[in-house]
Amino acid sequence: MGLEDEPFDYRITKSGMLIIVRNGRTVMEIGCRKAAVLIPKLGRSDDSDQQLLARATGNYRHGNERHVNRPH
């Protein structure tokens, strides 16, 4: 299950707030300075949008996760 299977979506409100949605649910609402920096970067390409939104929500892989082998 990844960004391809369940992509992020977003809405920008009239007041400049960025609302990030995934699976029909609001994941995060970003306002003020952080939204002002992030909004101009969105819309360039779908792939970069997904990465930007994942990073903004903290829902992305860092590449250094450890996988624990647990007994089934």
Number of C-alpha atoms within 10 A of each C-alpha: 6 7 14 9 7 10 18 23 17 19 13 15 10 7 8 15 18 21 17 21 17 14 10 9 10 13 15 15 15 17 17 11 10 12 17 14 11 16 17 9 12 15 10 9 9 12 12 13 20 19 16 18 21 17 13 16 15 10 12 15 9 8 6 6 7 6 6 6 6 5 4 3
